Amino acid sequence: MYRPKDHKTQVLFPELFPFGGTLDERNRWLRIGELIPWQELEYEYQKFFSAIGRPAKDVQLVLGLLFLKHMTKLSDREIIAEVMENP
């Protein structure tokens, strides 16, 4: 099962996040993310899931981690640790 992420939902308590919940627009990862056609990838990604069962992880999370892994040449464990430390 795949449920598309609700992109309209706002952060509940932005004051609890560093920088008010936003990042510098010059951030290299944000700029790369803007180049990726997320809507098209989500459409293709959801085809691989049935209508029943536990919902799959968000396409931006899954593919974003995969992109980061290959761009940084880190292992699976290293990229997870990196993202856990620096979301």
N, CA and C of each residue as an Amber inpcrd file, in Angstrom:
protein
   261
   0.8550000  -1.1710000   0.0000000   0.0000000   0.0000000   0.0000000
   0.8980000   1.2300000   0.0000000   0.5290000   2.1960000  -0.7820000
   1.2650000   3.4610000  -0.8010000   0.2810000   4.6070000  -0.6850000
   0.5350000   5.4670000   0.2760000  -0.2670000   6.6850000   0.4420000
   0.6270000   7.8760000   0.1300000   0.2680000   8.6730000  -0.8700000
   1.0840000   9.8560000  -1.1730000   1.1510000  10.7880000   0.0300000
   2.2780000  11.4280000   0.1780000   2.4830000  12.3580000   1.2880000
   1.6470000  13.6160000   1.0680000   1.0770000  14.1150000   2.1480000
   0.3070000  15.3560000   2.0920000   1.2860000  16.5230000   2.1420000
   1.5160000  17.1810000   1.0260000   2.4880000  18.2740000   0.9490000
   1.9070000  19.6090000   1.4040000   0.6210000  19.6270000   1.7450000
  -0.0210000  20.8670000   2.1690000   0.0420000  21.0680000   3.6810000
   0.3260000  19.9900000   4.4180000   0.3590000  20.0680000   5.8690000
   1.5560000  20.8830000   6.3270000   1.3030000  21.8350000   7.1990000
   2.3500000  22.6920000   7.7280000   2.9940000  22.0410000   8.9460000
   4.1950000  22.4680000   9.2890000   4.8770000  22.0030000  10.4860000
   4.0720000  22.4720000  11.6970000   3.8290000  21.5810000  12.6580000
   2.9790000  21.8900000  13.7980000   3.6000000  22.9450000  14.7210000
   4.8670000  22.7690000  15.0970000   5.5410000  23.7110000  15.9850000
   6.8680000  24.1330000  15.3540000   6.8370000  25.0410000  14.3790000
   8.0770000  25.4110000  13.6870000   9.1350000  26.0260000  14.6010000
   8.7040000  26.6260000  15.7060000   9.6730000  27.2490000  16.6100000
  10.5590000  26.2150000  17.3140000  10.1550000  24.9450000  17.3180000
  10.9570000  23.9000000  17.9370000  12.0570000  23.3830000  17.0120000
  11.9700000  23.7090000  15.7240000  12.9570000  23.2560000  14.7570000
  14.0500000  24.3070000  14.6060000  15.2870000  23.8530000  14.3700000
  16.3450000  24.8340000  14.1270000  15.9960000  25.6790000  12.9020000
  16.3330000  26.9220000  12.9150000  16.1040000  27.8450000  11.8010000
  14.6270000  27.9850000  11.4550000  13.7310000  27.7750000  12.4030000
  12.3030000  27.9250000  12.1530000  11.7320000  26.8570000  11.2350000
  12.4070000  25.7380000  11.1040000  11.9070000  24.6450000  10.2670000
  12.2580000  24.7870000   8.8000000  13.0570000  25.7850000   8.4500000
  13.4580000  25.9570000   7.0520000  14.9770000  25.9180000   6.9520000
  15.4540000  25.5830000   5.7750000  16.8850000  25.5400000   5.5150000
  17.2640000  26.6480000   4.5540000  18.5210000  26.9480000   4.5110000
  19.0280000  27.9510000   3.5840000  18.7340000  27.4920000   2.1550000
  18.1120000  28.3510000   1.3680000  17.7340000  27.9890000   0.0010000
  18.9360000  27.6990000  -0.8890000  20.1390000  28.0740000  -0.4470000
  21.3490000  27.7670000  -1.2020000  21.9310000  26.4110000  -0.8390000
  21.2930000  25.7060000   0.0880000  21.7440000  24.3760000   0.5040000
  21.8350000  23.4660000  -0.7180000  22.9730000  22.8010000  -0.8870000
  23.1940000  21.9900000  -2.0990000  22.1840000  20.8640000  -2.2410000
  21.7740000  20.2580000  -1.1310000  20.8340000  19.1350000  -1.2140000
  19.4420000  19.6320000  -1.5940000  19.0540000  20.7940000  -1.1040000
  17.7560000  21.3610000  -1.4920000  17.7470000  21.7110000  -2.9740000
  18.8530000  22.2680000  -3.4660000  18.9290000  22.6350000  -4.8790000
  18.8740000  21.4000000  -5.7700000  19.5300000  20.3280000  -5.3600000
  19.4620000  19.0810000  -6.1240000  18.0430000  18.5230000  -6.0710000
  17.4210000  18.5680000  -4.8840000  16.0540000  18.0660000  -4.7240000
  15.0500000  18.7700000  -5.6140000  15.2900000  20.0550000  -5.8890000
  14.3870000  20.8140000  -6.7610000  14.4890000  20.3740000  -8.2180000
  15.5790000  19.7260000  -8.5740000  15.7690000  19.2510000  -9.9480000
  15.0840000  17.9090000 -10.2120000  14.7250000  17.2120000  -9.1580000
  14.1600000  15.8610000  -9.2810000  12.6450000  15.9410000  -9.4700000
  12.1100000  15.2390000 -10.4690000  10.6510000  15.2500000 -10.7050000
   9.9260000  14.3110000  -9.7280000   9.7470000  14.7630000  -8.4870000
   9.1940000  13.9130000  -7.4320000   7.8000000  13.3930000  -7.7540000
   6.9490000  14.2070000  -8.3510000   5.5650000  13.7790000  -8.6580000
   5.5680000  12.5950000  -9.6200000   6.3910000  12.6810000 -10.6590000
   6.4720000  11.5930000 -11.6370000   7.0430000  10.3270000 -11.0080000
   8.0540000  10.4920000 -10.1780000   8.6460000   9.3330000  -9.5090000
   7.6580000   8.6930000  -8.5430000   6.8800000   9.5200000  -7.8550000
   5.8800000   8.9900000  -6.9280000   4.8320000   8.1760000  -7.6820000
   4.4170000   8.6650000  -8.8360000   3.4350000   7.9540000  -9.6570000
   3.9720000   6.5730000 -10.0490000   5.2180000   6.4970000 -10.4780000
   5.8200000   5.2210000 -10.8630000   6.0430000   4.3230000  -9.6490000
   6.4760000   4.9040000  -8.5470000   6.7850000   4.1700000  -7.3250000
   5.5440000   3.4750000  -6.7600000   4.4180000   4.1740000  -6.7570000
   3.2140000   3.6110000  -6.1460000   2.6470000   2.4250000  -6.9150000
   3.0520000   2.2410000  -8.1530000   2.5880000   1.0950000  -8.9510000
   3.0710000  -0.2430000  -8.3880000   4.1220000  -0.2210000  -7.5810000
   4.7170000  -1.4420000  -7.0610000   4.0490000  -1.9470000  -5.7800000
   2.9990000  -1.2780000  -5.3130000   2.3690000  -1.6430000  -4.0530000
   0.9070000  -2.0050000  -4.2590000   0.4400000  -2.9720000  -3.4620000
  -0.9700000  -3.3620000  -3.5310000  -1.8080000  -2.4010000  -2.6940000
  -3.1150000  -2.6030000  -2.7180000  -4.0300000  -1.7270000  -1.9840000
  -4.1640000  -2.1240000  -0.5170000  -3.5810000  -3.2490000  -0.1230000
  -3.6790000  -3.7000000   1.2660000  -2.2850000  -3.8020000   1.8790000
  -2.2600000  -3.8820000   3.1910000  -0.9950000  -4.0320000   3.8850000
  -0.5050000  -2.7230000   4.4800000   0.6550000  -2.8240000   5.0660000
   1.2610000  -1.6620000   5.7170000   1.7060000  -0.6580000   4.6590000
   1.4670000   0.6340000   4.8970000   1.8810000   1.6500000   3.9140000
   3.3950000   1.6760000   3.7250000   3.8210000   1.9120000   2.5130000
   5.2400000   1.9940000   2.1820000   5.8200000   3.3170000   2.6580000
   7.1260000   3.3840000   2.7110000   7.8100000   4.6370000   3.0560000
   7.6300000   5.6440000   1.9150000   7.7070000   6.8980000   2.2640000
   7.5380000   7.9890000   1.3070000   8.6080000   7.9200000   0.2210000
   8.2070000   8.1880000  -1.0110000   9.1240000   8.1090000  -2.1580000
  10.3060000   9.0560000  -2.0000000  10.0990000  10.2320000  -1.4390000
  11.2060000  11.1700000  -1.2670000  12.2210000  10.6510000  -0.2600000
  11.7670000   9.9590000   0.7540000  12.6750000   9.3690000   1.7290000
  13.4910000   8.2540000   1.0780000  12.8150000   7.3270000   0.4270000
  13.4820000   6.1620000  -0.1550000  14.4530000   6.5770000  -1.2590000
  13.9680000   7.3100000  -2.2260000  14.8320000   7.6950000  -3.3410000
  15.8660000   8.7480000  -2.9320000  15.4910000   9.6210000  -2.0170000
  16.4450000  10.6070000  -1.5280000  17.6360000   9.9500000  -0.8560000
  17.3770000   8.9310000  -0.0310000  18.4700000   8.1980000   0.6080000
  19.3210000   7.4680000  -0.4280000  18.6700000   6.9060000  -1.4120000
  19.4040000   6.2150000  -2.4750000  20.2870000   7.1910000  -3.2580000
  19.7470000   8.3460000  -3.6100000  20.5350000   9.3690000  -4.3090000
  21.7220000   9.8090000  -3.4550000  21.4520000  10.1020000  -2.1720000
  22.5240000  10.5330000  -1.2780000  23.6180000   9.4780000  -1.1620000
  23.1980000   8.2310000  -1.0510000  24.1500000   7.1360000  -0.9190000
  25.1120000   7.1150000  -2.1030000  24.5810000   7.2260000  -3.2920000
  25.4280000   7.1600000  -4.4790000  26.2360000   8.4440000  -4.7000000
  25.6780000   9.5640000  -4.3210000  26.3910000  10.8310000  -4.5120000
  27.5390000  10.9830000  -3.5200000  27.3960000  10.4030000  -2.3300000
  28.4290000  10.5250000  -1.3040000  29.3380000   9.3120000  -1.2290000
  28.9570000   8.2360000  -1.9350000  29.7190000   6.9810000  -1.9360000
  29.8370000   6.3800000  -0.5300000  28.7810000   6.5470000   0.2630000
  28.7330000   5.9550000   1.5990000  27.9890000   4.6240000   1.5400000
  28.2080000   3.7750000   2.5410000  27.4800000   2.5090000   2.6220000
  26.0580000   2.7700000   3.1170000  25.2220000   1.7370000   3.0730000
  23.8520000   1.8610000   3.5770000  23.8540000   2.3250000   5.0370000
  24.6490000   1.6740000   5.8470000  24.7010000   2.0080000   7.2740000
  25.2380000   3.4230000   7.4990000  26.2490000   3.7930000   6.7220000
  26.8300000   5.1220000   6.8850000  25.8430000   6.2230000   6.5030000
  25.0850000   6.0270000   5.4260000  24.1440000   7.0720000   5.0110000
  22.9990000   7.2040000   6.0120000  22.5470000   6.0820000   6.5560000
  21.5000000   6.1350000   7.6010000  22.0200000   6.8820000   8.8260000
  23.2320000   6.5520000   9.2460000  23.8160000   7.2330000  10.4130000
  23.9730000   8.7230000  10.1360000  24.4100000   9.0620000   8.9500000
  24.5980000  10.4750000   8.5650000  23.2750000  11.2470000   8.6160000
  22.2300000  10.6550000   8.0740000  20.9320000  11.3260000   8.0480000
  20.3120000  11.3930000   9.4430000  20.5580000  10.3710000  10.2520000
  20.0490000  10.4050000  11.6320000  20.7300000  11.5300000  12.4320000
  22.0180000  11.7780000  12.1600000  22.7440000  12.8270000  12.8540000
  22.4510000  14.2040000  12.2860000  22.2410000  14.2860000  10.9700000
  22.0620000  15.5730000  10.2900000  20.8610000  15.5230000   9.3580000
  19.6570000  15.5270000   9.8940000  18.4700000  15.4110000   9.0250000
  18.3120000  16.6180000   8.1400000
